[in-house]
Amino acid sequence: MGSPARDHDLAIDRRLRRSFALVWLVFSAFLPFFVLWLSDRGLSPSQVGVVLAAAALAAVIAAPFWSHVADRRAGTVRTLQVAFVSAGVLAIALDLTGSVLWAIAAAAAALAAAQAPQTPLTDALAVSILGPRLNEYGSFRLWASVGWGVGAIVFGVLFQRVGLGPMLPLYAVGVVVSAWYVGRFHTRRPVPQHPALAFGSFGDALTHVARLPLYLLGVFVLGASTHAAWDFVPLRIAAGGKGPLLVGIAAGASAFIEIPFMRSSGSLLDRFGPRRVFVAGASVYAAASFAWAFVTSPLAVSAIRVGIGVGFGLTYVTLVVITGTLVPERLTNTGQTLQQICSQGLAPIAGGLVGGFVYEHIGARQLFLGSAAGIVAGIAIVWTSTATLAGPATE
């Protein structure tokens, strides 16, 4: 029999895995289909880009508030619960907007502001729980891929049959359930920091963490370049006569591809170091964008989208691990939030606006070729900015 302390630790580990699975199952009802939902409301590709950019901007503005509250005031768990419940209410508000562009954009922006802390704070929760076991993060994060993969396929089948009408109500119910479940983790209030710094925890991180701004620039360039391509892949698929079913299958199957790479990420990080594993994963992104420039068949486009799971399984894990290594414990939530702002906040603003314009007015091929070039540039910046990061003896 195990000791009570060991049993307690195993119970927390199981709870963390289930949290990842639940949160990303809920996300899968919304994120893969949002562009199609906007298109169903009558928006053009350029207008879709405007809505995506407005949502991303709202998330960027809101994220510092959420992470500061988590690191300085309420703690990770309580902040997550408020964010989840807020997202549920605002999802219903978005569902009631009709087809008016400004109303959709405003409601989507408010929803994005509530969604802003959900991924980085869930990651930060894992980082704080794992502590010295941080290289094991991938074996926990893979359960998010399980939840996402199952959900994307199931919801894709559902929406193909009944339409996208249930999308937002289902998501709203899911985030409220998520708020209840994360409340099962221990709530710990942060220790007050004195003296208070300008711009709170964000100012602390950007001022006192060496090379963090350059690292974040590389993450942003990588994220903007990938979003410019990824956000418009559903339209590329739909242009070939396919709908939510193929979009959902592509997103779900991609998540299942991620799982073995996330599971093996701990041994890969120990052997090669996070920088080399990051380069390997991000290079898959570049190859996919380059391939999309020349492939038009919906099935082929979807197959490439599935293959991106290899890159995501390595890149996402390494960015969380690198960020968790770069920032001190007092800035765990802020560090992950800054990384997410650059990769999932500021990046979609640039990627959505530029990608929508290029896709509609210049051409899909030019969009995807430009995306591939930008990804390569982002890889180079991240590699340079993390040159002093501890790694294996061979690095």
N, C-alpha and C positions, 0 to 999 in steps of 0.2 A: 504493500500500500504506500501511496505517496504521502508526503507530509502535508499538513494543512496549508502551509505557505505555497508549496508546489501546486496543489490543487487549485488554490486561488489564482495563481499566475496562469494556469492552463485555462481557467474559466474566463479570465480577462482576454486571453488570446482568442478564444472561440468567439467571444462577444465582438471583438474587433473585426474578425473575419466576416461575421454576419452583418456588421454595420456597413462594411464596404459593399457587400453583396446587395443589401437593401437599398442603400443610397444610389448606387448606380443602376439598379433595376428601375428605380423611380426616374432617374435621369433618362433612361432609354425610352420612356414613353413620350419624351418631349424633344430632346436634342436632335435625333436623327431625322425627325419629321417636321421640324419647325419651318424650314425653308419651303417645303411642300405646302404646309398650312398657310403660309403667307401667300404663296402663289395661288392657292385655292380661293383666297380672299380677294383675288384680282390684282395683285401687285406685280409690276414688271420686274425684271432682274435688277434694274437700277434702283427701284424703290425697295426691293428686298435688301439690297446693299445698304440703303439709307437706314432701314429698320435695324439691321444687324449692327451697323456702326453706332446708332443711337443707344442700343442696348449695351454694347461694349463700353461706350463712354460712361454710361450710368454706373456700370459695374466698377470701372476704374475709379470714379469719384467716390463711390460708396465703400470700396474695399479698405482704404486706410482707416475709416471710422470703425469698421467691424474688427479689424485686426488689433487696433489700439484698445478697443474695449476688451477683447479677449486677453491681450497681454498685460493690460494695466488695471482692468476693472472687474469684469464678470467671470473671466475664465473661458476656456475653450468650449466646454459642454453647454453652459447656459447661453453663450452667444450663438452657438449652432442651433439650439432649440428655437430661439427667437427668429433666426433667419429662416428656418424651415417653415414655421407657422406663417410668417409674413409672406413667403413665396406662395403658400397655398391660397391665401386670400387674394393675392395679386394675380394669380393664374386665372381665377374665376373672373376677375375684372377684365383681363385681356380677352377672355372668351366672349365678353359682352360688347366688344368695340365695333362689331360690324365690319365694314370694308373701307372705313375712312382712314386714310394714310396717317394723318397726324394723331388720331386717337390710338391706332395700333402702335405707332412709334412710341407714344407717351406711355402706354400701358406696358409695352415690352421693355422699355427702359426701367420702369419701376420694378417690374419682375426681375430684371437682370440685377438691379441693385440688391434685391433680397437674396438672389442666388450667388452673389459675388463671394461670400465667405465659405460657401458650402464645401467646395472641393479643397481649398487650401487649409481650412481648419480641420477637416477630416484627416488630411495628411499630417497636419501638425499634431493632432491627437495621437496618431500612430507613432510619430517621431518621439513624442514625449513618453509614450508607454514603452516603446522598444528600447530607448536609451542606448546603451552600449551594443545592443543587437541590431543597430540601424541597417546593416547590410542584409538583414532578413526581411526588410520592408517589402521586397517584391513578392515574397511568399504570402504576405497578407494582402497586398494590393491586387493580386491575381483574382481574389474573390470579387473585386469590383468588376473585373472582366467577365466573370461567370454571370453575375447579375445583369450586366449590360448585354451580354451575348444572348442570354435566354430572353430577356425582355424585348430587345430590338426585334428578334424574329417573331415572338408571339404578338407584339404590338403591330408589327408589319403585316402579319396575316389578318389581324383584327381590322386594321385601318383599310386594308385592301378590300375587305368585305363590306364594311359599314361606313367607310369614309372617315375623315379626320375629325368629325364632330366630337367624339369622346376624348380626344387627346388631352385637352387642358383639364377637364374634370378629373380624369384618372390621375394625372400628375398632381393635382391639388390634394387628392386623398393620400397619395403616396408620400408627399413631403410632410404631412401631418403625422403619419405613422412613423416616419423617420425621426421627427422631433421627439416622439415618445420613446423610441428605442435608444437614441443616444443619451437620453436622460438616465440610463442604467449605469453609465460610467460615473466614476467618482468626480465630484465637483470640487475643484480647488481654486480658491481665489488667489490671484497673483500677489506677490509681494510688492508694495508700492515702491516706485523708483524715485530717488531724490538725488540731486535736484531734478525737477521736470525739465525736459529738453524741448526746444522748438520743434514743432511738427511731431511731437510725441515719439512713439516707437519707430515711426518711419524715419524721422530725423536722426535718431540714434543709430539705426542700421546703416543708412546711407553715409553718415559721417564717420562712423567708427569701425566699420567692417571693410578691411582692405580689399580693393579691386572689385567690390560688389557692384558698383555702377557699371563697369565695363562688362562684367559677366551678365548683368541684366540687359544691357544693350544687345549682346549676342543672342540672348534668349528671345528678345523682342524681334530681332531680324529673322530668326528662325521661325518664330510663331506667326509673324505677319506673312511670311512667304508660304507657309503651309496652309494658313487659313485662306489665302487668296485662291488656292486651288481647291482645298477640301470643301469650302462652303458652297461651291458651285458644281461639285460632282453630282449631287442629286438632280440638278437641272440637266446635266449631261446625260444622265440615265433616263430621265423623263422625256428628253428630246427624242429618244429612240423608241418611245411608245411604252415604256415601263413606268410603274408607279410605286406606291409605298411598299408593296411586297418585296420587290427587288432591292429597294433602298434599305429596308429593314434586314433582309437576309445578308446584304453586303456588310452592314454595320455589325450585325450579330456574329457572323462568321469571322470577321476581323478580330472581334474580341476573343473568340475561342483560340485563334492563332496566337494571341498575346500570351495566353496562360503558360505554356511551357517555357517561354522566354523569361517571363516574370519569375516563374518557379526556379529557374536556373540562375537568375540574376545574382543571387548571393555568391555562388561559387565563381561566376564570371567577374564580379567586382573584386573578390579576393585575389583572383589570378591576374587580371589585366588592369585593374583600377578603373574608377568611374569615368575618367576622361576618354579612354579608348573604347569602352563599352558605349558611351554616349555617341562617339563618332560613328561607330558601326550602326547604331540604331538610326541616327539622323540621316545617314547616307541612303537608307532605304526610302526615306521621305523624298530625297532628291531624285532617286531613280524612278519613283512612282510618278512624280510630276512630269518628268521628262517623257515617260511612257504615255501619259495622258495626252500629251501634245500631238501624238500620232495615232492614237486609238480612238475610234468613235463608236464601236459596237457596244450597246448597253451591257451585254454579258462580259465583254472584255474589260470595260471600264470598272464593272463591279468586281471582277476577279482581281484587278490591281488594288482596288479599295480593300479587299480582303487581305491581300499581301501586306498592306501597311501595318497590320497587326504585329508583324515581326519588328518593325521599327518602333512602334509605340511601346511594345513590351519592354524594350531596352531604353528608349529615350526618356519616357516618363519616369521610370524608376530612378535612372541616374540623375535626372534634374532634381528630384526630391532629395536624394542622398547627397548630392553635391551641395545643394542649398542648406540642408541640415548640418553639413560639415562646416560650411563657411560661417554661419551665424552662431552666436552664443545662445545658450539655453534660454536666457531672458527674452530673446527675440525669435523664438521658435515660430509662433503664429505669424509674426510680421515678415520673417524671411520667406516662408512658404507663400504668403500673400503677395509679396513683391514679385516672386517668381511667377505666380499665377497671373498677376496683373500684366506682366510683360508678355507672357505666352498666351493667355486667354482673355485678357482685357484690352490693352492697347493694341495688341496684334490683330484682333478681329476688326478693330476700327479701320486700321490701314488696309488690312486684307480685304474686308468687306467692301469698302468704298472703291479702292483701286480695282479689286477683282470684278465687282459688278460692272464698272465702267468698261474695263478692258473686254470682258466677256461679251457685253452687248454691242459695243461700238468698234472694237478692233478685231477681236476674234479669240476663240478658245485656245487655239494653238499658242498664240503669243502669251496668253495668260499663264499657261502651264510651263512654258519655257522660262518665262520670267520668274516663276515660282521656284523652279529648280535652281536657277542661278542664285536667288536670294537665300535659299537653304544652305548652299555651299558657303556663302559669305557668313551666315550665322554660325555654322560649325566652326569656321576659322576663328571668329571672335571669342566664342566660348572656350575653345582650346587655349587660346592665348591668355585669357583672363584667369584661367585655373592652373597655370603652369606650376604654381607653388603648392598645389593641393597634394596632400599626402596620398601615396599610392603604393603599389608593390615595388619591390626593389628594382625591377626591370624598367620602371617608368621614369 
